[in-house]
Structures are given as C-alpha cells and as structure tokens.
Amino acid sequence: MATSGVVLSIVLGVCFITPGSTTCLIGCSCTDDSTGRSLLCMETAMARVPDNLPTDLSKIRIENSHLTELPRGSFSKVRNLVYLWLNFNDITLMNAQSLQGLANLTELRLQGNKLSSMPWTAFLDAPKLKILDLKHNRLDVLPEHALRHLPGLTYLDISFNQLSVISKDVFLNWPLYITTEKAWGKEGFVSNVVLALHDNPWQCDCRLKGFVEFIRAVSPPLILMNSYLKCAGPDAKAGKFFHEVNIKTCVKPVTSALEANMSVALGARATLTCLAKARPEPTIQWTYSMKIMRGFSVTETHEEEERVSSKLLIPSLHLSDRGLYTCMATNFLGNSSATFWVDDPARNASDPAPPAVSTLPPEDENVLIDVRIAKQTLYGFTLEWHAATQQPPSDTWFTVHFGKHDAARKETIHIGPGVNSYSVRELQPLTRYEACVAWRNLPPLRGQCVAFVTGNGVSAMEQRERLIHIVVIVCAMVLAVPAGMYACTTETRFGWPACCKNPWKMRGEELRDGARRGTFDSLQGASNEGLCPDSAEGRSARSGTEDRAKGGNGLSCISFDMTTKTTTTSSEMNSTSQSGLDSLSV
C-alpha cells in the first residue's frame, strides 16, 4: 500500500509540471465553475509568464508575482481565455503582439503596474475586448488613434496615471462612442460606456481646451466614473475643476524688447528685458552674436497669465560684451525673437565691436597667467588657467586664442568672469595645435600659450594587436637562429684561421666527448663561449678581413645579436645558418 502511494505521488508530480496539461502550476491553484476553469497565482515569484500554462483555462489571474513584461504570444496557447487579470506586478513593457491568439478575450486588467506607454495596436488581436483597466500606471500620452482598435469597449479606466494633455479627438474617433451616440439619438436607450479619467496631472492651458469642452458636454450613454476632473497647472488654475476654468485658444509667441538699443559704459551694470506673450507659456532662450555667454544670469517673471518677462543681467560690461543679443520665445506653434544692441557711448563709430584696444591700467598689462592642458583626449582637450591679478573676480575676463600651430589667424573666444577653463572637441588627429589665454583683450604674451599634438586615432586594441605581431616576428627570429650565434662563411682561405680557429677546436672536443653531435644544440652551446672572440687580435683580424672583403677576398663574419635592433627575415637567417654549418663541416 505504501509503495503504491509513492508511485501515485510520482505520477502526479510528473503530470503537475507537464506543459499544456490540464493540471495546475506549482504555487498556484486551479478551480472550476460555471464560467470554466480558472488559474489563480498570488504572490508567486515568476518574473515571466510561464510556458507551461494549462491550455483549457478561461480565466487567468496572476497578481503580485513580479512579472516585468508581456512578450509576444504570452498566452497564445490558451485559445479560450476570456478573463486576464495581471494586477500589481512590475510590468513595464507590453509587446505589440502580446495578445496574439486571444480572439475570445473580453476583460483585461493591468492595474498597479509600471507601464509608461501602451501598444494600442495590440488590441487588434482582441476584437471582443469590453473591459480595459489601466489605472495606477505611468501612462503620459494617449494618442488620437488609441481607441480606434477597441470597437466593443464599454469600460475604460486610465485614472491615476501621468496624463497632462489629451485631445478630444481620442474619443471622437472611438467607434463605440460614435455608434452609441447615434443609437441614443434614435432609440433613446443603449448600453452605457463608462470612462474613468480622474487623478491625472491635467495642465489646463490652451492645449487642453478641446478636451475640457468635451468633458463638460459629456452625457449618456458616456458616463464618467468621476466627473470632477481637477487641474494640476498652470499655477493660476492649479486645484480648480474643469467646469471652473476658462481656457482660451493657443497663440504663437510674440516677443518685444523693452529697450532695443542700450548705451552702457564699460564696467557698468546692464539689464536686457524681453517680453513674450503666448499660449501656452513659451520657453525663452538668450543668445549672443559673438560667442556663448558666460557668467550672466537670467530671471523670468510671469506678469500675466499669458505674458512672461525675461531679464538678462550683465553684472559688469566688458569690451567683449558689446554687440547684438537675441531673445527667442518658443512654444509648440512656433517661435518669435527680439534683438538688443549693447554699446559703449565712449566708443567711436569706426571702432569694431569688441575693439582691439586695451583700456587696462598700466599695472594690469603684465598680468601673469598660468596656462596648462588639464585634459587631453584623442580629438579634444580642456584648457585651464590661473591669473594673478589685483582686480576683483567680477572684473576678470579673458580671451582664448586657439587654432593650428602654423595658422596665421586663430579663433578668438571671449570668456566671462568667474570662468577659468575651456574645452574643445572634434579636432583633427595627428595635428599640432596651439592655445593661448590673454588678459581681457590684450594679445597673448610669452608663457601664456601651450602647444600640443592630437592623437593618431589608433585605439588601444589596435596598439595591442601591433605589439603582438612584433612579438611573434621576434620569436620567429629567435627560433630560426639562436641568440649570439656567429655564422662564418669562407670566401678565401686566408680569413679562416683568424676567425674560426677556436670554434673548430671546441667543435672537435665536443665530437670526441660524444656530446651534442651535429645539431643546432652544439652551435648554440658554442655560441655561449663566443665563436669570434672580441680580443684585440680578433678585432685586428676582423678589420683586415673586412678590408679584404671589400676588395672581393677574405672572410665575411655575420653576427646575429638579439641586443641590436636590426630586423632580419626568417629566410635570410636560415640561409646564413646553413652557410655557417657548411663551413664548419668543411
């Protein structure tokens, strides 16, 4: 009896995990009722949709199980699935074909997940879907075509998301809304359509005008679960309900300059004021015709609901600050700009802006500036400097001269107060550049310039590959000819005793002793002793031999020493080694 119980348990265990079987999943429970067979998995660590789901299910409920995504065909084997609940998981991604094969699905609940977007075309695979619950997610966009693929939907909950702006066309293009509105007008009664949109951060500006008007006019058969939708912004409307706000039509920005032409003395403070009127509120950006502005501050004030004042503050006007300034206001309808001309009343009309003359006191004309390259990359560098001066920080500005080392004219960049670094990128490789830092508008002095050469564009991997190739060639040389071996070839009989006397004697002794016989080992051993001794007589003999070799006679004594940096091919070394062996054999 005990044995049969064990066998039965094993059989049940095997069936329990068989893919596509009618049994249940481990850690889950299965029940049967009038609607069919149901799977319930609560707080079961899955991380992904199981592959071995029973195929006879009509309802699946997997909650708090840490699912992170719905891949393609996640439930395609469960053809009769009607109800799918995946609430309170960590789903962040839903594939556009994740509902593939679910032609009978009527209810999908994804409450409490982390979806920031929805593949609305996925609902083409679920034409019978009636209930869609997406509340407590992170949706921030609802496209105009979102509901076009949900013709039978009667319940949509997208409350507690991050929707701020939505078009009324989303609902006007909803097939069910169009159908029920016509049927309501003719018959007076059709099934209601429930819509939940509350608790989203609605921005009640002109972009929401159509939607607000649509919500105000909502009537059966469309029913709002909570009709008191509230504005989260802008500040003037925050906290108000839709029926309390008056929203106007959007308008392209229009900008104006409070004072377009300004005459400001050097060292004086200047404030440029730009006024912009637009719906919705525009973003404002300041630009300077010469270079990027540094050390200036910008403040914005909302004077009215649709009017913004932007002020650019120049704390102390310098020579390089003179010129044309532009204020640009932009919203989704377009942009508009206003210009300001800032000049010094003491400057002559013929002087350029900024002028190339110096207004420094004599003691500041020889300011010491310590310049260095703080960082250098393959195609760029960062320049840093420090100036020793008695001037206050608000009155210290510099000019950076940068370009190729041999260029006649270099690029000039004016750096405002409080900045002591400048970076340049996208330089040419293997090129010599020079960068100088000058005090205010003075020409750079000696010691205020640094020169450098950019990299060659070879990566560290390529350098390692080249090094490996060199090592392989050197190893081949070592294997072909032992280090320190001298190969002597006889061109005439006069040079033989002078160079190869000792080696022949050594060779004879080794042959008599029965050691290394006629192999490369014998030559290598002999090379340790030195085949051609470096004595005075030897040098004299070699000198005479070399002289005779130049005339066509004598001995050629070729040395392969691994301490030298001579590159010799393997074929040359093999031929030389063979020549040495032939001469020794003689």
C-alpha positions, 0 to 999 in steps of 0.5 A: 500500500505504501509503495503504491502511494509513492508511485501515485505521488510520482505520477502526479508530480510528473503530470503537475509540471507537464506543459499544456496539461490540464493540471495546475502550476506549482504555487498556484491553484486551479478551480472550476465553475460555471464560467470554466476553469480558472488559474489563480497565482498570488504572490508567486515569484515568476518574473515571466509568464510561464510556458507551461500554462494549462491550455483549457483555462478561461480565466487567468489571474496572476497578481503580485508575482513580479512579472516585468513584461508581456512578450509576444504570444504570452498566452497564445496557447490558451485559445479560450481565455476570456478573463486576464487579470495581471494586477500589481506586478512590475510590468513595464513593457507590453509587446505589440503582439502580446495578445496574439491568439486571444480572439475570445478575450473580453476583460483585461486588467493591468492595474498597479503596474509600471507601464509608461506607454501602451501598444494600442495596436495590440488590441487588434488581436482582441476584437471582443475586448469590453473591459480595459483597466489601466489605472495606477500606471505611468501612462503620459500620452494617449494618442488620437488613434488609441481607441480606434482598435477597441470597437466593443469597449464599454469600460475604460479606466486610465485614472491615476496615471501621468496624463497632462494633455489629451485631445478630444479627438481620442474619443471622437474617433472611438467607434463605440462612442460614435455608434452609441451616440447615434443609437441614443439619438434614435432609440433613446436607450443603449448600453452605457460606456463608462470612462474613468479619467480622474487623478491625472496631472491635467495642465489646463492651458490652451492645449487642453481646451478641446478636451475640457469642452468635451468633458463638460458636454459629456452625457449618456450613454458616456458616463464618467466614473468621476466627473470632477476632473481637477487641474494640476497647472498652470499655477493660476488654475492649479486645484480648480475643476474643469467646469471652473476654468476658462481656457482660451485658444493657443497663440504663437509667441510674440516677443518685444524688447523693452529697450532695443538699443542700450548705451552702457559704459564699460564696467557698468551694470546692464539689464536686457528685458524681453517680453513674450506673450503666448499660449501656452507659456513659451520657453525663452532662450538668450543668445549672443552674436559673438560667442556663448555667454558666460557668467550672466544670469537670467530671471523670468517673471510671469506678469500675466497669465499669458505674458512672461518677462525675461531679464538678462543681467550683465553684472559688469560690461566688458569690451567683449560684451558689446554687440547684438543679443537675441531673445527667442520665445518658443512654444509648440506653434512656433517661435518669435525673437527680439534683438538688443544692441549693447554699446559703449557711448565712449566708443567711436563709430569706426571702432569694431565691436569688441575693439582691439584696444586695451583700456587696462591700467598700466599695472594690469598689462603684465598680468601673469597667467598660468596656462596648462592642458588639464585634459587631453583626449584623442580629438579634444582637450580642456584648457585651464588657467590661473591669473594673478591679478589685483582686480576683483573676480567680477572684473576678470575676463579673458580671451582664448586664442586657439587654432593650428600651430602654423595658422596665421589667424586663430579663433578668438573666444571671449570668456566671462568672469568667474570662468577659468577653463575651456574645452574643445572637441572634434579636432583633427588627429595627428595635428599640432595645435596651439592655445593661448589665454590673454588678459581681457583683450590684450594679445597673448604674451610669452608663457601664456600659450601651450602647444600640443599634438592630437592623437593618431586615432589608433585605439588601444586594441589596435596598439595591442594587436601591433605589439603582438605581431612584433612579438611573434616576428621576434620569436620567429627570429629567435627560433630560426637562429639562436641568440649570439650565434656567429655564422662564418662563411669562407670566401678565401682561405686566408680569413679562416684561421683568424676567425674560426680557429677556436670554434673548430677546436671546441667543435672537435672536443665536443665530437670526441666527448660524444656530446651534442653531435651535429645539431643546432644544440652544439652551435648554440652551446658554442655560441655561449663561449663566443665563436669570434672572440672580441680580443684585440687580435680578433678585432685586428683580424676582423678589420683586415678581413673586412678590408679584404672583403671589400676588395672581393677576398677574405672572410665575411663574419655575420653576427646575429645579436638579439641586443641590436635592433636590426630586423632580419627575415626568417629566410635570410637567417636560415640561409646564413645558418646553413652557410655557417654549418657548411663551413664548419663541416668543411 
